[in-house]
Amino acid sequence: MDTSNPVSHFFTIPSQITQSAGQAFGPASATSYRISAAFNATASAKAFAICKGIVMIQSNASSASKVNLILKPYTQPISGVNIKYFIYRGLRKSDFFDSSGIVLTSGSDFITKIRDDFNSFHADDPVNPNPPFLAKYIGFDPQNQPDTLLIDDFFFKESQYVESGGEFVEDEDAFGAFELPLITMGASLGYFSAGECAVDVVLDYGDYRPLGELGEFNFNLYYARANKVSIVLPGNDVYEDKVIKEQIFQFLDIAAYFGSHTDNGTVIIDNNGTKENKTGTAIYSAVLTNFNTKNQLYLYIQSDRTRSYNFYGTYNIAETDNSLKYGTVVNSLTDRIYATQGWPVIIESPSTSSIFLQFLTDNNVNTVLYGQKATILNGAKNNFSNAQDLILPADEAGNLSSFTKILELSNPNSSFNAPVISTFNIIIYQGMVYKYLAGETLDENNNLTPIYFTPIFLDDIFDLGTTSNFVTEENQGVYKISFYKIKVLNNFFEGKQLGSYALQNVFVRDFISSPNLTKIERVIYITETIETLNSAGSFLSEQSSLTYTSSSSSLNLSTSDTYSIPPPFFISTLRFEDEGRQIQGLILNQYDGAIPSKVAIGITRSENLLLVDLINDGQFTNKKIIMVDIFDTANTVIKSSEGIKYQKYKLAVAVENSSGNLQLLYPSTNVFVFSIDRKFYFSDGFSEYVPDSENLKDDIVINIELAI
């Protein structure tokens, strides 16, 4: 259950907009999906900042008299998801600039704030105390900004310097010569133009440069400048269309965004200059009343490898396309497809506050479900359920059901037995074992036979590090990139339930010096745990609430070239022998002696490039790191000559090939990683020059034994 108390300001005056069915967010047809919530605005529809955030202005492609405004949250306004942008489409240009491109001297709260800041900054300049406030200083410079520029290039830009009078000064004509302004929640921004306008809500998957993959949404200025946007399928290839459909997971209906505050949040509206707080069902009656989608529930279900539920066809019921059971009455569920008009989302207007679901399962021990943004009334704990909780009891003959238990999701409705108030749920469920094509071999008849690989619990957690952050390459030292898309991991090993985790990824690049001071480039893949369900079903509350976003989360980590894992975690060392070679073993510890909830893989950058080179031809998508046991069995434990227990794997890359099939790729040179604690997986090259730690304490040794 969401225990936060979100507060957002409504983006306009509710009574000054209307929305038709043809303008509403969601599927327009089997080939077109509206990701902008369009509406008709009156001339009195004033715009307000939904949250505190950084503002950029862009042109509007449909009219020279309009502009679009991009608001990037400074702190996250709601829990459960990260918001990347709110995009206001169709504001009056005349509320921001005059005809010569100079920012107005007065007007909205936004204009007043940035004018005051600008004047204060330049007031003490003896040479030019009153320079013109150009539109480009708040992002608007369409003649010099091609549509191909990325939106994030503005929010993560760096200043450029030129020589002037024997010293280097900031280049005022360069791309990075301005800092975008910060505005408070509820500040007036101007007015929407009378007629059709729109608002987008974009979720944040991380502040990294695009991967260039098939199906990746392009957040460039072409998108930013549109009057409204739909995802339209090309129709050239079945797999291509299928991947493009996945893009809808990154967009929310603005009505559902505000409706999600109904349970325990607040929406502020402006009533003729007076701010009024709306809570509970008053959000429905006072805020959402003019939305066509005011009673729609959007149910997003993410599954294996962060794809939508049944993307790989592993959850079909019998020989049908149906993949789950759904209903509003617990004892009357029906089979249905996970889709609405072919798009991977369930959009319904249930007449009660509860809906019921049953998923397909093969009853494997790593089955796990997590309500990322949902209230699951009968989850094991805090919206988590593992195999122990989900699997139904066997029948009298000892046969297990192919369905999970029935799950009840609750959402606020406008009154008793009235339709649900517009909102969204995000469920992550993994309940079937799947396999990769790992190669081919000849059978006894000399016929080629496929070889399949079954992933272990940790596989498919880490996205292969092929991208970079938004800092220019020459200025990069130690840096990290956060990937905000949630994944789930259920750790069941040798009959022990070692925890279920909802987590995000961090990719770190650093350096470590050898004794001769040569710098070794390294990369680290590490998890950031959001929530944890332990084996006893209790909830550990050390976790964050998806608040990693800032104005620049991909900054250098420290003045040191070598990354240090932040408290309460620390790394200790333990040397052991593998095939006659001494290995510097790494152990991930927690100060209080508990088993850490993090998992990490550390390899050298050259080893990482061996993996990256496998997929550089652009044929593959959804690339994940896989660990293959060197003995071709799962989780083999080796004992060194010193009596140290460890595991050894070779790394591979799991991909979707051009046909959409899962495939395993091996590098030309093996990349081996070791683990003593099943928490830190490291190559010899990564750990070789890590300094020896002090003697291990007894409790740390005990925890190693527990982990493996």
C-alpha positions in Angstrom: 0.0 0.0 0.0 1.2 3.5 -0.8 1.8 5.1 2.5 3.1 8.4 1.1 1.0 11.6 1.0 1.6 13.1 -2.4 0.8 16.7 -3.1 0.4 18.2 -6.6 -1.1 21.3 -8.0 -3.6 20.9 -10.8 -2.2 22.1 -14.1 -5.0 24.5 -14.9 -8.4 25.7 -13.6 -10.6 22.5 -13.8 -13.7 24.3 -15.0 -11.9 25.9 -18.0 -11.2 22.6 -19.9 -13.3 19.9 -21.5 -12.3 16.6 -23.1 -14.0 14.5 -25.8 -13.5 10.8 -26.3 -11.4 11.6 -29.4 -9.0 13.6 -27.3 -8.6 11.2 -24.5 -5.4 9.5 -23.5 -5.1 5.8 -24.7 -5.7 3.7 -27.7 -7.3 5.3 -30.7 -7.1 2.1 -32.7 -5.1 -1.1 -32.9 -2.3 0.9 -34.6 -2.4 4.3 -32.8 -2.1 5.2 -29.1 -2.5 8.7 -27.8 0.2 9.5 -25.3 -0.9 13.2 -25.0 -4.1 13.9 -23.1 -5.6 16.6 -25.3 -8.4 18.9 -24.2 -10.2 22.1 -25.2 -9.2 25.1 -23.2 -11.0 28.4 -22.8 -9.1 31.7 -23.0 -9.3 31.8 -19.1 -7.4 28.5 -18.7 -4.4 29.6 -16.7 -1.5 27.1 -16.4 0.2 26.2 -13.1 3.3 24.3 -12.1 2.2 20.8 -11.1 5.3 20.5 -8.8 8.5 22.2 -8.1 10.7 21.8 -11.1 13.0 23.1 -13.8 11.4 24.8 -16.8 12.3 24.9 -20.5 10.2 26.6 -23.2 10.0 25.3 -26.8 8.1 26.3 -29.9 4.8 24.6 -30.8 4.8 23.0 -34.2 1.2 23.7 -34.9 1.2 27.5 -34.4 3.8 30.3 -34.2 1.6 32.0 -31.5 1.9 29.0 -29.1 4.7 27.5 -27.1 5.2 24.3 -25.2 6.6 24.2 -21.7 8.6 21.3 -20.2 8.6 20.9 -16.4 11.2 18.5 -15.1 10.5 17.7 -11.4 13.1 18.8 -9.0 11.9 16.3 -6.4 9.5 13.5 -7.2 5.8 14.5 -6.6 4.5 11.0 -6.1 5.9 7.6 -4.9 6.0 4.4 -6.9 7.2 6.0 -10.2 9.7 8.6 -11.3 8.3 11.4 -13.4 10.7 12.6 -16.1 8.7 15.4 -17.5 5.3 17.1 -17.5 4.8 18.7 -20.9 2.3 21.5 -21.4 1.4 21.8 -25.0 -0.2 25.0 -26.4 0.5 27.9 -24.0 0.3 31.4 -25.3 3.6 32.6 -26.6 2.7 36.2 -25.8 2.7 35.3 -22.1 6.5 34.7 -22.2 8.2 36.8 -24.9 7.6 40.0 -26.9 7.8 40.1 -30.7 11.6 40.6 -30.6 12.3 37.5 -28.5 12.8 39.3 -25.2 11.4 37.8 -22.0 8.5 40.0 -20.7 9.2 42.2 -17.7 6.1 41.2 -15.8 3.2 38.8 -16.0 2.9 35.3 -14.5 4.6 34.1 -11.3 7.1 32.4 -13.6 8.0 35.5 -15.5 8.2 37.6 -12.3 10.4 35.0 -10.6 12.9 34.7 -13.5 13.0 38.4 -14.2 13.8 39.1 -10.5 16.6 36.4 -10.6 18.0 37.8 -13.9 18.0 41.4 -12.7 19.6 40.5 -9.4 22.3 38.4 -11.1 23.3 41.3 -13.4 22.8 44.2 -11.0 26.4 44.4 -9.9 27.9 44.1 -13.3 29.8 47.4 -13.9 29.9 46.9 -17.6 26.4 45.7 -18.5 24.0 45.9 -15.5 20.9 45.6 -17.7 21.5 43.1 -20.6 18.5 41.9 -22.6 16.8 38.8 -21.2 16.8 36.6 -24.3 14.2 33.9 -24.9 17.0 31.4 -25.5 18.0 31.7 -21.8 14.9 29.7 -21.0 15.4 27.3 -23.8 13.5 29.0 -26.7 15.8 29.4 -29.7 14.1 27.4 -32.5 16.2 28.7 -35.4 19.3 27.3 -33.8 17.9 24.2 -32.3 17.3 21.3 -34.7 14.5 18.9 -33.9 17.1 16.1 -33.4 18.5 17.7 -30.2 17.6 15.7 -27.1 15.5 17.3 -24.4 17.9 16.1 -21.7 20.8 17.8 -23.5 19.3 21.1 -22.1 18.7 19.8 -18.5 22.1 18.2 -18.3 24.1 20.6 -20.3 27.6 21.9 -19.5 28.9 25.4 -20.0 31.3 26.0 -22.8 34.2 28.5 -22.6 36.1 30.7 -25.1 39.2 32.9 -24.8 38.5 36.6 -24.4 41.0 39.2 -23.4 43.6 36.6 -22.3 41.2 34.7 -20.1 38.5 32.1 -20.5 34.9 33.2 -20.1 31.6 31.4 -20.7 30.5 31.4 -24.3 27.2 33.3 -24.3 26.4 32.1 -27.8 27.0 28.4 -27.0 24.5 25.7 -26.3 25.3 25.6 -22.6 25.4 29.4 -21.9 22.3 29.4 -19.6 20.9 27.7 -16.6 17.2 26.7 -16.9 15.1 28.3 -14.2 13.6 26.6 -11.2 9.9 27.3 -10.3 7.8 26.4 -7.2 4.7 24.2 -7.2 1.6 26.1 -8.0 3.3 29.1 -9.6 1.3 30.5 -12.5 3.0 29.9 -15.9 0.7 31.8 -18.3 -2.4 30.8 -20.2 -3.3 28.0 -22.5 -4.3 29.1 -25.9 -8.1 28.9 -26.5 -8.8 25.7 -28.4 -7.1 22.3 -28.3 -4.1 21.9 -26.0 -2.5 18.9 -24.3 -0.5 17.6 -21.4 2.0 14.7 -21.3 3.2 12.8 -18.3 6.4 11.0 -19.0 8.0 8.4 -16.7 11.7 8.4 -16.1 13.8 5.3 -16.9 17.1 7.0 -16.1 19.3 9.9 -17.0 21.4 8.3 -19.7 21.9 8.8 -23.4 19.6 6.8 -25.7 20.7 3.2 -26.3 19.7 3.4 -30.0 17.6 0.2 -29.6 14.6 -0.8 -31.7 11.5 0.5 -29.9 13.2 3.1 -27.8 11.2 6.3 -27.6 13.0 9.4 -28.9 12.7 12.3 -26.5 14.0 15.0 -28.8 12.8 18.4 -29.7 10.6 17.1 -32.5 8.6 15.3 -29.7 8.8 18.3 -27.4 7.4 20.8 -30.0 4.4 18.8 -31.2 0.9 20.0 -30.4 -0.1 16.5 -29.3 1.5 13.1 -29.8 0.4 9.5 -30.6 2.5 6.3 -31.0 1.7 5.0 -34.5 2.8 1.5 -35.5 4.9 1.4 -38.7 3.2 -1.9 -39.7 6.3 -3.2 -41.5 7.3 -6.0 -39.1 5.4 -7.9 -36.5 8.3 -7.9 -33.9 9.0 -4.2 -34.5 5.4 -3.3 -33.9 5.3 -5.4 -30.8 8.4 -3.7 -29.3 7.1 -0.2 -30.2 3.9 -1.0 -28.3 6.0 -1.4 -25.1 6.6 2.4 -25.3 3.2 3.1 -23.7 4.6 2.0 -20.3 6.5 5.3 -20.2 3.4 7.5 -20.3 0.5 8.2 -18.0 -2.9 9.8 -18.4 -2.8 13.2 -16.6 -6.3 12.3 -15.2 -4.9 9.1 -13.8 -2.0 10.9 -12.3 -4.2 13.3 -10.3 -6.7 10.5 -9.6 -3.9 8.5 -8.0 -3.8 11.2 -5.2 -7.3 10.2 -4.1 -6.4 7.5 -1.6 -4.1 9.6 0.7 -2.9 12.6 -1.2 -3.8 16.2 -2.0 -4.5 18.1 -5.2 -4.3 21.9 -5.0 -6.5 23.9 -7.3 -6.6 27.6 -7.9 -10.0 29.3 -7.4 -9.7 32.9 -8.5 -6.3 33.3 -6.9 -7.2 31.3 -3.7 -5.5 28.0 -3.3 -7.8 25.1 -2.2 -6.8 21.7 -1.1 -8.8 18.8 -2.4 -8.6 15.3 -0.9 -10.4 12.0 -1.2 -13.5 12.0 -3.5 -13.4 15.8 -3.7 -10.5 15.2 -6.2 -13.0 13.4 -8.4 -15.8 15.9 -8.1 -13.7 19.1 -8.2 -10.7 18.2 -10.4 -11.5 15.3 -12.7 -15.1 16.0 -13.6 -14.4 17.3 -17.1 -12.1 14.4 -18.2 -13.5 11.8 -20.5 -11.3 9.3 -18.7 -12.3 10.2 -15.2 -13.4 6.6 -14.4 -10.7 4.7 -16.2 -8.3 2.3 -14.5 -5.0 1.7 -16.3 -3.5 -1.6 -15.3 0.1 -2.0 -16.4 1.6 -5.5 -15.9 5.4 -5.9 -16.4 6.9 -9.3 -16.5 10.0 -11.2 -17.7 13.0 -9.1 -18.7 11.0 -5.9 -18.1 8.7 -6.6 -21.0 4.9 -6.5 -20.7 3.1 -9.6 -19.4 3.0 -12.4 -22.0 5.3 -10.5 -24.4 7.1 -13.8 -25.1 3.9 -15.9 -25.2 4.8 -17.9 -22.1 1.6 -17.2 -20.2 -1.1 -18.4 -22.7 -4.0 -20.3 -21.3 -4.2 -23.6 -23.2 -4.2 -22.9 -27.0 -5.8 -19.4 -26.7 -4.4 -15.9 -26.6 -5.9 -15.4 -23.1 -3.2 -15.1 -20.5 -4.9 -14.3 -17.1 -8.2 -14.3 -15.3 -9.9 -11.0 -14.5 -13.1 -9.8 -12.9 -14.9 -7.6 -10.4 -16.4 -10.5 -8.5 -14.0 -12.9 -6.8 -15.9 -16.1 -7.7 -16.7 -15.1 -11.3 -13.4 -14.5 -13.1 -13.1 -14.9 -16.8 -10.2 -15.6 -19.1 -8.9 -12.5 -21.0 -6.1 -11.2 -23.0 -3.6 -8.8 -21.4 -4.4 -6.0 -23.8 -6.8 -3.2 -24.8 -7.2 -2.9 -28.6 -4.0 -4.8 -29.0 -1.9 -2.5 -26.7 -0.2 -4.0 -23.6 -2.4 -2.5 -20.9 -5.8 -3.3 -19.4 -8.0 -0.2 -19.4 -11.4 -0.7 -17.7 -14.0 1.3 -15.8 -14.8 -1.2 -13.0 -18.0 -0.4 -11.0 -16.5 -1.4 -7.7 -13.3 -0.5 -5.8 -11.8 -4.0 -6.2 -10.7 -6.0 -9.2 -9.5 -9.6 -9.0 -6.7 -11.3 -11.0 -5.2 -14.7 -11.4 -1.9 -15.3 -13.3 -0.5 -18.3 -15.0 2.4 -20.0 -13.2 4.5 -23.2 -13.5 4.9 -23.0 -9.7 8.7 -22.5 -9.8 10.4 -21.5 -6.6 11.3 -18.0 -7.9 7.8 -16.9 -8.7 7.3 -13.4 -7.5 4.8 -10.5 -7.6 5.3 -6.9 -6.6 2.8 -4.0 -6.7 5.0 -1.1 -7.8 2.1 1.2 -7.8 -0.9 -0.7 -6.5 -2.8 -1.7 -3.3 -2.9 -5.5 -3.2 -5.1 -6.3 -0.3 -4.0 -9.9 0.0 -0.3 -9.7 -0.9 2.0 -11.4 1.5 3.4 -8.1 2.8 3.4 -4.6 1.5 2.4 -5.5 -2.1 4.9 -8.4 -2.2 4.2 -12.1 -2.8 6.7 -14.9 -3.4 6.1 -18.4 -4.5 5.2 -19.6 -1.1 2.3 -17.1 -1.0 1.2 -17.3 -4.6 1.0 -21.0 -5.2 -2.3 -22.7 -4.6 -2.5 -25.9 -2.5 -2.4 -29.1 -4.5 -5.6 -31.0 -5.1 -6.5 -34.3 -3.7 -4.4 -36.1 -6.4 -1.4 -33.9 -5.5 -1.6 -31.8 -8.7 -0.8 -28.1 -8.5 -2.9 -25.5 -10.2 -1.5 -23.7 -13.2 -2.8 -20.5 -11.7 -1.7 -18.4 -8.8 -4.1 -17.6 -5.9 -6.6 -14.8 -6.7 -5.2 -11.4 -6.0 -7.4 -8.4 -5.0 -6.4 -4.9 -6.1 -8.2 -2.0 -4.5 -8.6 1.5 -5.9 -10.8 4.4 -4.7 -14.2 4.9 -6.3 -16.4 8.0 -6.2 -19.0 6.4 -4.0 -20.3 3.0 -2.9 -20.8 0.8 -6.0 -19.9 3.7 -8.2 -17.1 3.6 -10.9 -13.5 3.7 -9.9 -11.8 7.1 -9.9 -9.2 7.4 -12.7 -5.9 6.0 -11.6 -3.1 3.6 -12.6 -1.7 0.4 -11.2 1.7 -1.1 -12.0 2.2 -4.8 -11.2 5.4 -6.7 -11.8 4.9 -10.5 -12.0 7.2 -13.3 -13.0 5.8 -16.8 -12.7 7.2 -19.0 -15.6 10.6 -20.4 -16.4 11.8 -19.3 -19.8 14.9 -20.3 -21.8 17.4 -18.9 -24.2 18.7 -20.4 -27.4 22.4 -20.9 -26.4 23.7 -22.8 -29.5 23.3 -25.9 -31.5 24.7 -29.4 -31.4 24.5 -32.6 -33.5 22.3 -35.4 -32.2 23.0 -39.1 -32.7 21.6 -38.8 -36.3 23.9 -35.9 -37.1 20.9 -33.5 -37.1 21.4 -30.0 -35.6 19.6 -29.8 -32.3 19.1 -26.5 -30.3 20.8 -26.1 -26.9 18.8 -24.1 -24.4 19.9 -22.2 -21.3 17.7 -21.6 -18.3 18.6 -18.4 -16.4 19.2 -18.3 -12.6 17.6 -15.9 -10.1 20.1 -13.1 -10.8 20.1 -13.3 -14.6 18.3 -10.5 -16.5 18.6 -8.1 -13.6 21.5 -6.0 -15.1 21.1 -4.2 -18.4 24.3 -4.4 -20.3 26.2 -1.1 -19.9 26.3 0.3 -23.4 25.3 3.9 -22.8 26.8 7.0 -21.1 25.6 9.9 -19.1 25.0 13.4 -20.2 28.4 14.7 -19.3 30.7 15.2 -22.2 33.3 12.4 -22.6 36.4 14.5 -22.0 35.1 15.5 -18.6 34.2 12.1 -17.4 36.0 10.4 -14.5 34.2 8.3 -12.0 30.5 8.5 -12.7 27.3 6.6 -12.3 24.1 6.1 -14.3 20.9 5.1 -12.6 18.3 3.0 -14.4 14.9 3.6 -12.8 12.9 0.8 -14.3 11.9 -1.6 -11.5 12.9 -5.2 -11.6 12.1 -8.0 -9.1 14.4 -10.7 -7.9 13.5 -13.7 -5.8 16.5 -15.4 -4.2 15.8 -19.1 -3.5 18.9 -21.2 -3.0 19.4 -24.8 -1.8 16.0 -24.9 -0.2 16.3 -21.5 1.5 14.2 -18.5 0.8 16.8 -15.7 0.9 14.5 -12.7 0.1 12.4 -11.1 -2.6 13.5 -7.7 -3.8 12.2 -4.8 -5.9 15.2 -3.0 -7.2 16.8 -0.6 -9.7 20.2 -0.7 -11.3 23.2 1.6 -11.1 26.0 1.4 -13.6 29.3 2.8 -12.4 32.5 3.6 -14.3 35.7 4.0 -12.2 39.4 3.6 -12.1 41.8 1.8 -9.8 45.6 2.3 -9.7 48.0 -0.7 -10.0 51.3 -0.6 -8.0 53.1 1.1 -11.0 50.3 3.7 -11.0 48.7 2.5 -14.2 45.0 3.2 -14.1 42.7 0.2 -14.6 39.3 1.2 -16.0 36.5 -0.7 -14.4 32.7 -0.9 -14.5 30.4 -1.9 -11.7 26.8 -3.1 -12.0 25.0 -2.7 -8.7 21.4 -2.9 -7.5 19.6 -0.3 -5.5 16.9 -2.0 -3.4 13.5 -0.3 -3.3 11.6 -2.8 -1.1 12.4 -6.2 0.4 10.3 -9.1 1.5 12.4 -11.6 3.6 11.8 -15.3 3.9 9.5 -14.9 6.9 7.4 -12.4 5.1 8.4 -9.4 7.1 9.1 -6.0 5.5 12.5 -4.3 5.8 12.1 -0.5 5.7 15.6 0.6 4.8 14.6 1.1 1.3 14.1 4.3 -0.7 10.9 5.4 -2.4 12.1 6.1 -6.0 13.5 9.5 -5.3 16.8 9.2 -7.2 15.9 12.0 -9.7 17.6 15.3 -9.3 18.6 18.0 -11.7 21.7 15.9 -12.5 21.9 12.4 -11.1 24.7 11.3 -13.4 27.4 13.4 -11.8 30.9 12.5 -10.8 30.7 10.5 -7.6 33.7 12.0 -5.8 37.1 13.5 -6.2 38.5 10.0 -6.1 38.9 7.9 -9.2 37.8 4.8 -7.3 34.2 4.2 -6.4 33.3 3.5 -2.8 30.1 1.8 -2.0 28.1 4.1 0.3 27.2 3.3 3.9 25.8 1.2 5.5 27.6 -1.2 3.1 31.4 -1.8 2.8 33.7 -4.2 1.0 36.1 -6.6 2.7 38.6 -8.9 1.0 39.5 -12.5 1.3 42.2 -14.2 -0.8 41.7 -17.6 -2.3 43.2 -19.9 -5.0 41.5 -20.7 -8.3 43.4 -23.1 -10.7 46.7 -22.2 -9.2 46.2 -18.4 -9.2 45.6 -16.2 -6.2 42.4 -14.2 -6.5 41.6 -11.2 -4.4 38.1 -12.1 -3.2 35.5 -9.3 -2.5 32.8 -9.6 0.1 29.9 -7.2 0.4 29.1 -6.4 4.0 26.6 -4.4 6.0 27.7 -2.5 9.2 25.0 -4.1 11.4 26.1 -7.6 10.3 22.9 -8.3 8.3 23.0 -10.0 4.9 23.1 -7.1 2.4 20.2 -6.5 0.1 22.5 -5.4 -2.7 24.0 -7.4 -5.5 26.9 -6.3 -7.7 29.0 -7.4 -10.7 32.4 -5.8 -11.1 34.6 -6.3 -14.2 37.2 -4.3 -16.1 36.1 -2.0 -18.8 37.9 -4.1 -21.4 36.0 -7.1 -20.2 32.8 -5.1 -20.5 33.7 -4.1 -24.1 34.0 -7.8 -25.0 30.3 -8.1 -24.1 29.3 -4.9 -25.7 31.0 -5.9 -29.0 28.6 -8.8 -29.3 25.7 -6.5 -29.9 27.2 -3.6 -31.8 25.6 -4.5 -35.1 22.2 -3.3 -34.0 20.5 -6.6 -34.6 19.7 -7.2 -30.9 17.5 -5.5 -28.3 16.8 -5.8 -24.5 20.4 -6.8 -23.7 21.0 -8.3 -20.2 24.0 -9.8 -18.5 23.8 -13.6 -17.9 26.0 -15.7 -15.6 26.7 -19.2 -16.9 28.0 -21.7 -14.4 31.4 -23.1 -15.6 30.2 -26.6 -14.9 26.9 -26.1 -16.8 24.9 -26.8 -13.7 23.2 -24.3 -11.5 25.1 -22.5 -8.7 28.0 -25.0 -8.3 30.0 -24.4 -5.1 33.8 -24.9 -5.4 36.2 -25.2 -2.4 39.6 -23.7 -2.7 42.8 -25.1 -1.3 42.4 -22.8 1.6 39.0 -24.1 2.3 37.2 -21.0 1.0 33.9 -21.8 -0.7 33.2 -19.8 -3.9 31.4 -19.9 -7.2 32.7 -19.3 -10.7 30.7 -18.1 -13.8 31.4 -17.0 -17.3 29.5 -13.9 -18.5 27.3 -13.9 -21.6 24.7 -11.5 -23.0 21.0 -12.4 -23.3 19.2 -10.6 -26.1 16.1 -10.5 -28.3 17.2 -11.2 -31.9 15.7 -9.6 -35.0 12.9 -12.2 -34.9 12.1 -11.5 -31.2 13.4 -14.8 -30.0 15.6 -15.0 -26.9 19.2 -15.8 -27.6 22.4 -16.1 -25.6 25.7 -14.7 -27.0 29.1 -15.5 -25.7 32.2 -13.3 -26.1 35.2 -14.5 -28.1 37.3 -14.5 -24.9 35.7 -15.8 -21.7 35.0 -13.3 -19.0 35.0 -15.1 -15.7 33.6 -13.8 -12.4 33.8 -15.2 -8.9 31.7 -14.9 -5.8 32.3 -15.8 -2.2 29.1 -14.4 -0.8 26.6 -14.6 -3.7 26.3 -10.8 -3.4 29.5 -9.5 -5.1 30.5 -11.1 -8.4 33.9 -9.9 -9.6 36.5 -10.7 -12.2 40.2 -11.1 -11.2 41.0 -8.0 -13.2 38.5 -6.0 -11.3 39.5 -7.0 -7.8 43.3 -7.5 -8.3 44.4 -4.2 -7.0 41.7 -3.7 -4.3 43.7 -3.2 -1.0 43.6 -6.0 1.6 41.1 -5.3 4.3 41.6 -5.9 8.0 41.1 -9.4 9.4 37.5 -10.5 8.9 35.3 -10.5 12.0 33.7 -13.8 13.0 30.2 -12.4 12.3 31.2 -11.6 8.7 32.5 -15.1 8.2 29.2 -16.4 9.6 27.2 -14.3 7.1 29.3 -15.6 4.2 28.4 -19.2 5.2 24.7 -18.2 5.4 24.8 -16.6 2.0 26.3 -19.5 0.1 
